[in-house]
Amino acid sequence: MPEKEVPAKRVRTRFAPSPTGFIHLGNIRSALYPWAFARSQGGDFILRIEDTDTERSSQAAVDVILESMAWLGMTPDEGPFYQMQRMTRYKEVLAQLQAAGYVYPCYMSVAELDALRERQMAAKQKPRYDGTWRPGRGKVLPPVPEGVQPVLRFRNPQEGMVAWDDKVKGRVEIANDELDDLVIARPDGTPTYNFCVVVDDIDMRITHVIRGDDHVNNTPRQINIFRALGYEPPVYAHLPTVLNEQGEKMSKRHGAKAVTQYRDEGFLPDAMINYLARLGWSHGDDEIFSREQFLQWFNLDHLGTSAGRFDDAKLRWVNAQHLKAMADAALAPLVAAQLEARGIAADERLPAICGLFKDRCDTTVALADWAQAFYRDVTPTADDLARHVTDAVKPAIAALRERLAGVAWDATSIAAAIKQVLADHQFKMPQLAMPVRVLVMGTPQTPSLDAVLALHRRELVLERLGC
């Protein structure tokens, strides 16, 4: 655990993923808000890897979590901490609870539990552990079966209510008699999730737990464990689910992609932060904002109460706005990385190329597609060649090629050469510009032709115009 002293009132939040599969946008949204709240309050953001499910947890999944958070710039102040490395601490606290009478051994087998649940469901009762092995005044417990390792159960209060003021859901109250005595240690002595979480939140001095509302059912159990240990629980905010475009809960099974795939597909981290922020929080009608604005504005009072729905088209629009606003010099290294993945080495022209084409793009991949034409051969479609590079226009193309061989290589001089050829051949701009674009860029639609040609090497332009 961290050794530095933290003031009692200092905000401390956490993101506690289970590394049992790749991290997708629904998961990372649950990291975004605690990170943003800690930053907005001058507090601390802790990363905790809840890896007690040893059969399903993997280092590869941990690596994707760390890689995703690093890409998005959501750097934790402390951690990552791993639950499997804290087993000694959990067992120490477990022994304290047992000594205080809050924990008891239960010898009910899985088969007995299944039979109990079947009887309860047949009687239209809520399936739950019935307290067979719970000690009580004057109660005679069954004989301990030989050779059976018990689970340990937490003695949940049987009277009163568990209540908390949720920052999203408002006041939540659950009667204790609705909760059974949950298992907090397996037969091999390994503590279970709900217990480990409470010990971690106590030791890490977490003040605010901001997490998905799939954890709401765990919260009353965890609150009772907090109080059994002599601590008040943190403030809770249970976030509505993120749905996919079909309205289903976002998950790998329903087509969700790893966060790192969005990086590879050319999305910008600040655009992802912007888009994810709006999937459950708002600041008036502001749609596009910077990371700095988000961290300045964020609070828990404007979290939404309904599920956010992922929209790929909206994400691409947000990314396009950030792409347009980004400085060319800052954008160029990102596009260079995309080109490098294709075996293309960029040069000093790339910032200007980015500046010329970024208004047409929604990702750095799309921008790299344009930039590629400046570094690699283009292949116009047969249809474009037949439609635009006709016998009627070829003399004008040849005349332009001849003029371009001798002019100063800048947009102004190139524009003058184009204008002269248009006048000599009595063409309008599209009649010449579109075939030249097809030959030089592989497509009839580009930004201003003089600017495009000026960014190319003269020799390459002359070569491509030699149709």
TAJO-V101613 format. One record per pair of residues at least 24 apart in sequence whose ideal C-beta (glycine too) atoms are under 7 Angstrom apart, sorted by the first residue. I is the first residue (numbers start at 1). GAP is how many residues later the second one is. Records with the same first field share a line. If there is no record, write none. Layout:
I=GAP / GAP
//
This chain:
1=202 / 203
2=76
6=38 / 199
10=33 / 34
11=26 / 27 / 30 / 32 / 196 / 197
12=31 / 32 / 34 / 192 / 193 / 194 / 195
13=24 / 25 / 30 / 32 / 193 / 195 / 197
14=32 / 34 / 190 / 192
15=32
16=32 / 34
17=32 / 33 / 48
18=32 / 35 / 39
19=30 / 32 / 38 / 39 / 42 / 43 / 46
20=33 / 36 / 37 / 41
21=40 / 231
22=39 / 42 / 230 / 236
23=41 / 42 / 45 / 235 / 236
24=226 / 228 / 232 / 233 / 234 / 235
25=217 / 225 / 231 / 234 / 251 / 285
26=216 / 224 / 230
28=40 / 44 / 231 / 248
29=213 / 247 / 250 / 251
30=181 / 182 / 209
31=38 / 43
32=42 / 241 / 244 / 245
33=177 / 206 / 248
34=174 / 176
35=39
36=258 / 259 / 262
37=171 / 173 / 261 / 263
39=256
40=255 / 258 / 259
44=33 / 34
45=31 / 32
46=30 / 31 / 32 / 33 / 158
47=29 / 32 / 33
48=31 / 32 / 33 / 152
49=31 / 32 / 33 / 34
50=33 / 143
51=31 / 32 / 33
52=31 / 32 / 138 / 141 / 144
64=194 / 196
67=193
68=191 / 192
71=189 / 192 / 198
72=197 / 200 / 201
73=196
83=113 / 117
89=110
90=101 / 105 / 106 / 109
91=98 / 100
93=106 / 136
94=58 / 90 / 91 / 97
97=131
101=54
102=52 / 53 / 126
103=49 / 50 / 51 / 52 / 81
104=29 / 30 / 31 / 49 / 51
105=28 / 45 / 47
106=27 / 44 / 45 / 47
107=26 / 37 / 38 / 41 / 43
108=24 / 25
128=52
129=51 / 52
131=50
134=47
149=38
150=37
151=32 / 34 / 35 / 36
152=31 / 32 / 33
153=28 / 29 / 30 / 31
154=27 / 28 / 30 / 71
155=26
156=24 / 25 / 68
157=67
162=58 / 61 / 62
164=55 / 59 / 69 / 72
166=70 / 71 / 72
167=68 / 69 / 70 / 133 / 136
168=69 / 70 / 71 / 135 / 137
169=69
174=46
179=41 / 42
182=39
194=24 / 27 / 28 / 31
195=30
197=25
198=24 / 27 / 28
201=33
202=27 / 29
206=28
207=27 / 28
208=26 / 27 / 29
209=25 / 27
210=27 / 29
211=27 / 28
212=26 / 27 / 29
213=25 / 26 / 27 / 28
237=63 / 66
239=41 / 64
240=40 / 64 / 65 / 66 / 67 / 68
241=66
242=37 / 65 / 66 / 68
243=64 / 65 / 66 / 67
244=66
245=65 / 66 / 67
247=62
250=60
265=98 / 100
266=72 / 97 / 98 / 99 / 100
267=52 / 96
268=51 / 54 / 55
270=52
271=47 / 48 / 51
274=44 / 48
275=40 / 43
279=29
280=24 / 28
288=30 / 33
316=46
319=43 / 44
320=41 / 42
323=35 / 38 / 39
324=34 / 35
328=24 / 26 / 27
331=27
334=30
335=29 / 32 / 33 / 36
338=26 / 27 / 30
339=29 / 32 / 33 / 36
342=30
344=28 / 31 / 32
346=29
349=25 / 106
352=103
353=102
356=91 / 95 / 96 / 99
357=90
373=68 / 69
374=81 / 82
378=63 / 64
379=63
380=58 / 59 / 62
384=54 / 60
385=53
388=46 / 47 / 50 / 56
389=46 / 49 / 50 / 78
393=38 / 39 / 42
394=73
396=25 / 29 / 31 / 36
397=38 / 39 / 68 / 70
399=25 / 26
400=32 / 36 / 65
401=61 / 64 / 65
404=54 / 57 / 58
405=57
409=45 / 49
410=44
411=39 / 40 / 43
414=36 / 39 / 40
415=35
418=31 / 32
436=29
439=25 / 26 / 28
440=24
//
